[in-house]
Amino acid sequence: MSPAHQKQQAIVVAGMHRSGTSLLAKYFSRCGVDMGNDLLPANSDNPEGFFEDTSFVSLHESILAANHTNWALEGGCDRPLIGDQFRKSAIEIAERQRGSALWGWKDPRTVLFLDFWAELLPDAVFVFVYREPAKVIQSLYKRGDTVACRLSIRGIRVPQFFQALRLWGRYNEEILDFMGRQPRRCILIDLEDSLASNTPLSDAVARQFGLHGLESVPVHDVVNQKILSQQAALGPKLAGLLHGPSRGIYAELRRRRYPL
């Protein structure tokens, strides 16, 4: 089959912020997925790159801003509304990006718009990744996110770990709910499992969705594990132990993860 007649397949990588979405996006890029041409540059938070196409990030941020909220759902917005102008922009962005047989994007904010994208791109598949909540909130705190810490007038960072845990729960509940309604279009990956497994994650994704063209590459050949926090500090650990809802969500994620 010539490239011009190949079926184009969208692969969407999403999960809670600081859960390893950038690492998996880098990995799928190495496996042959076109993750976009205008990617956010690397910085101290993600020294190896975010692998986020600015078009999708800007679209999601614009929708959230129009709802007077942000990725942390501050401002009391529970379910962002998507106007017709944003739907038109999304169609235009997707049409521009789908130049390769395997293409996709990564943006944690996608979790807040899963039904929207599932309807807009009926053939798209979703690769979700999750990470232990204590490590996520520690990473948020380390980079100074106000969802995990609040800056006082004296510049002292005051932990807001329970607030961060609630947001971790919201994102992952959205993923679990969507998986329950669209099981054949989803695969859920435990970040630690993917890093420890000798089985290429791309093989699992190809089997799950019947995809062709993904290069078979072990995750640890692509991902630099040294940039990940391997151990959560005591504060985030205690918060996770004391926050009952997070324990239940984490157990459900573990139950429904793809066995690598």
Phi, psi and omega per residue, in radians:
M1 nan 2.211 -3.118
S2 -1.256 2.689 3.139
P3 -0.956 -0.586 -3.101
A4 -1.175 -0.404 -3.101
H5 -1.913 0.089 3.104
Q6 -1.215 2.508 3.042
K7 -1.195 2.333 3.118
Q8 -1.610 2.304 -3.041
Q9 -2.177 2.195 3.098
A10 -1.619 2.300 3.083
I11 -2.098 2.037 -3.067
V12 -1.835 2.178 3.110
V13 -1.834 2.169 -3.084
A14 -2.648 2.829 3.113
G15 2.963 3.075 3.087
M16 -1.060 2.537 3.077
H17 -0.914 2.480 3.104
R18 1.177 0.464 -3.141
S19 -1.847 0.069 3.133
G20 1.814 0.243 3.140
T21 -1.111 -0.672 3.134
S22 -1.126 -0.695 3.134
L23 -1.117 -0.745 3.139
L24 -1.231 -0.615 3.095
A25 -1.115 -0.732 3.052
K26 -1.050 -0.741 -3.132
Y27 -1.078 -0.844 -3.120
F28 -1.187 -0.532 3.028
S29 -1.065 -0.734 3.089
R30 -1.146 -0.507 -3.121
C31 -1.474 0.003 3.046
G32 1.933 0.149 3.116
V33 -1.595 2.218 3.087
D34 -1.346 1.857 -3.071
M35 -1.611 0.149 3.086
G36 2.061 2.851 -3.094
N37 -1.819 -0.371 -3.089
D38 -2.044 1.359 -3.045
L39 -1.575 2.578 3.051
L40 -1.051 2.415 -3.130
P41 -1.264 2.726 3.072
A42 -1.149 2.691 3.016
N43 -2.576 -2.949 -3.072
S44 -1.154 -0.462 3.094
D45 -1.247 -0.722 3.114
N46 -2.256 1.421 -3.042
P47 -1.117 -0.325 3.132
E48 -1.777 0.105 3.076
G49 1.861 2.625 3.115
F50 -1.533 -0.471 -3.049
F51 0.965 0.664 3.088
E52 -1.881 2.133 3.071
D53 -1.270 2.229 -3.041
T54 -1.102 -0.467 -3.136
S55 -1.101 -0.797 -3.134
F56 -1.229 -0.728 3.117
V57 -1.056 -0.819 -3.122
S58 -1.102 -0.701 3.112
L59 -1.071 -0.857 -3.123
H60 -1.098 -0.738 3.129
E61 -1.137 -0.627 3.121
S62 -1.170 -0.714 3.097
I63 -1.095 -0.782 -3.138
L64 -1.125 -0.736 3.129
A65 -1.101 -0.667 3.115
A66 -1.134 -0.388 3.084
N67 -1.705 0.200 3.102
H68 1.021 0.740 3.106
T69 -2.549 -2.948 -3.141
N70 -2.589 -2.972 -3.073
W71 -1.070 -0.443 3.127
A72 -1.540 0.084 3.107
L73 0.994 0.641 3.049
E74 -1.328 2.685 -3.136
G75 1.698 0.059 3.049
G76 1.493 0.137 3.139
C77 -1.425 2.165 -3.129
D78 -1.668 -0.677 -3.087
R79 -2.430 1.724 -3.102
P80 -1.022 2.355 3.083
L81 -1.556 2.523 -3.079
I82 -2.026 1.927 -3.121
G83 -1.329 2.924 -3.109
D84 -1.059 -0.580 -3.123
Q85 -1.153 -0.584 3.120
F86 -1.309 -0.631 3.075
R87 -1.061 -0.750 3.112
K88 -1.090 -0.756 3.123
S89 -1.098 -0.707 -3.135
A90 -1.101 -0.735 3.109
I91 -1.084 -0.759 -3.139
E92 -1.114 -0.732 3.135
I93 -1.117 -0.804 -3.131
A94 -1.090 -0.705 3.135
E95 -1.126 -0.661 3.119
R96 -1.178 -0.637 -2.997
Q97 -1.440 -0.451 -3.003
R98 -1.423 1.035 -3.139
G99 -1.611 -0.254 -3.083
S100 -1.987 2.810 3.111
A101 -1.059 -0.728 3.066
L102 -1.995 2.017 -3.133
W103 -2.438 2.929 3.130
G104 3.088 -2.946 3.090
W105 -2.682 2.867 3.066
K106 -2.282 2.249 3.007
D107 -2.852 2.097 3.115
P108 -0.958 -0.534 -3.137
R109 -1.105 -0.332 3.108
T110 -0.963 -0.544 3.137
V111 -0.966 -0.530 -3.116
L112 -1.403 -0.089 -3.068
F113 -2.356 0.592 -3.019
L114 -1.125 -0.792 -3.138
D115 -1.109 -0.653 3.126
F116 -1.036 -0.883 -3.095
W117 -1.265 -0.586 3.124
A118 -1.117 -0.639 3.095
E119 -1.288 -0.732 -3.074
L120 -1.196 -0.626 -3.115
L121 -2.164 1.419 -3.011
P122 -1.101 -0.310 3.114
D123 -1.691 -0.040 -3.119
A124 -1.189 2.573 3.033
V125 -2.074 2.731 -2.976
F126 -2.157 2.147 3.063
V127 -1.829 1.906 -3.130
F128 -1.756 2.499 3.099
V129 -2.257 2.464 3.078
Y130 -2.298 2.862 -3.092
R131 -2.516 2.655 3.112
E132 -0.836 2.266 -3.021
P133 -1.029 -0.645 -3.129
A134 -1.076 -0.665 3.136
K135 -1.242 -0.598 3.108
V136 -1.139 -0.855 -3.080
I137 -1.223 -0.519 3.053
Q138 -1.135 -0.713 3.136
S139 -1.157 -0.705 3.073
L140 -1.064 -0.768 -3.128
Y141 -1.144 -0.701 -3.094
K142 -1.090 -0.647 -3.120
R143 -1.575 0.032 3.011
G144 1.501 0.333 3.102
D145 -1.090 2.336 -3.132
T146 -1.182 -0.299 3.078
V147 -1.218 -0.412 3.139
A148 -1.910 -0.250 3.096
C149 -2.667 2.662 3.127
R150 -2.101 2.265 -3.112
L151 -1.444 2.171 3.098
S152 -1.446 3.018 -3.129
I153 -1.191 -0.296 3.093
R154 -1.657 0.081 3.098
G155 1.413 0.194 3.130
I156 -1.552 2.263 -3.131
R157 -1.444 2.099 3.128
V158 -1.771 2.093 -3.089
P159 -1.060 2.430 3.030
Q160 -2.171 0.953 -2.976
F161 -1.115 -0.654 -3.109
F162 -1.208 -0.596 3.055
Q163 -1.102 -0.765 3.113
A164 -1.128 -0.667 3.116
L165 -1.112 -0.684 3.117
R166 -1.109 -0.669 3.125
L167 -1.217 -0.730 3.039
W168 -0.952 -0.773 3.130
G169 -1.115 -0.723 -3.111
R170 -1.089 -0.822 -3.134
Y171 -1.080 -0.781 -3.077
N172 -1.316 -0.483 2.996
E173 -1.154 -0.671 3.072
E174 -1.049 -0.741 3.127
I175 -1.112 -0.840 -3.112
L176 -1.106 -0.693 3.121
D177 -1.118 -0.783 3.141
F178 -1.123 -0.714 3.110
M179 -1.069 -0.629 3.127
G180 -1.134 -0.510 -3.110
R181 -1.686 -0.376 -3.096
Q182 -2.322 0.955 -2.989
P183 -1.082 -0.565 -3.073
R184 -1.356 -0.168 -3.110
R185 -1.853 0.130 -2.995
C186 -2.267 2.611 2.917
I187 -2.419 2.364 -3.087
L188 -1.950 2.166 -3.043
I189 -2.022 2.285 2.957
D190 -1.442 2.147 -3.078
L191 -0.976 -0.791 -3.104
E192 -1.136 -0.682 3.090
D193 -1.040 -0.774 -3.074
S194 -1.146 -0.582 -3.139
L195 -1.332 -0.499 -3.077
A196 -1.553 -0.369 -3.016
S197 -1.352 2.514 3.018
N198 -1.530 -0.192 3.108
T199 -1.431 2.166 3.130
P200 -0.998 2.263 3.106
L201 -1.055 -0.589 3.139
S202 -1.087 -0.550 3.083
D203 -1.144 -0.734 3.137
A204 -1.124 -0.743 3.139
V205 -1.144 -0.728 3.125
A206 -1.083 -0.732 3.115
R207 -1.159 -0.769 -3.077
Q208 -1.039 -0.686 -3.017
F209 -1.970 0.039 -3.125
G210 1.138 0.687 -3.090
L211 -1.549 2.636 3.040
H212 -2.148 2.508 3.052
G213 1.842 -0.168 3.082
L214 -1.311 2.232 3.103
E215 -1.271 2.425 -3.122
S216 -1.490 1.886 -3.071
V217 -2.402 2.260 3.024
P218 -1.119 2.454 -3.092
V219 -1.037 -0.722 -3.060
H220 -1.221 -0.161 3.037
D221 -1.385 -0.282 -3.049
V222 -1.963 -0.658 -2.974
V223 -1.628 2.317 3.057
N224 -1.554 1.765 -3.056
Q225 -1.231 -0.252 -3.111
K226 -1.176 -0.350 -3.123
I227 -1.474 -0.076 3.115
L228 -1.642 2.504 3.011
S229 -1.289 2.091 -3.091
Q230 -1.508 -0.338 -3.086
Q231 -2.428 2.239 3.116
A232 -1.379 2.571 3.110
A233 -1.263 2.962 -3.039
L234 -1.105 -0.738 -3.105
G235 -1.014 -0.954 3.080
P236 -1.043 -0.649 3.119
K237 -1.079 -0.817 -3.135
L238 -1.115 -0.706 3.123
A239 -1.056 -0.760 3.131
G240 -1.115 -0.657 -3.135
L241 -1.218 -0.565 -3.079
L242 -1.513 -0.278 -3.065
H243 -1.675 1.692 -3.054
G244 -0.964 -0.838 -3.127
P245 -0.993 -0.666 -3.139
S246 -1.121 -0.666 3.124
R247 -1.092 -0.727 3.136
G248 -1.163 -0.727 3.127
I249 -1.146 -0.744 -3.136
Y250 -1.097 -0.710 3.099
A251 -1.087 -0.679 3.130
E252 -1.218 -0.659 3.057
L253 -1.076 -0.777 3.131
R254 -1.091 -0.653 -3.120
R255 -1.185 -0.611 -3.014
R256 -1.784 0.078 3.129
R257 -1.192 2.723 3.081
Y258 -1.327 2.269 -3.111
P259 -1.339 1.969 3.125
L260 -1.704 nan nan
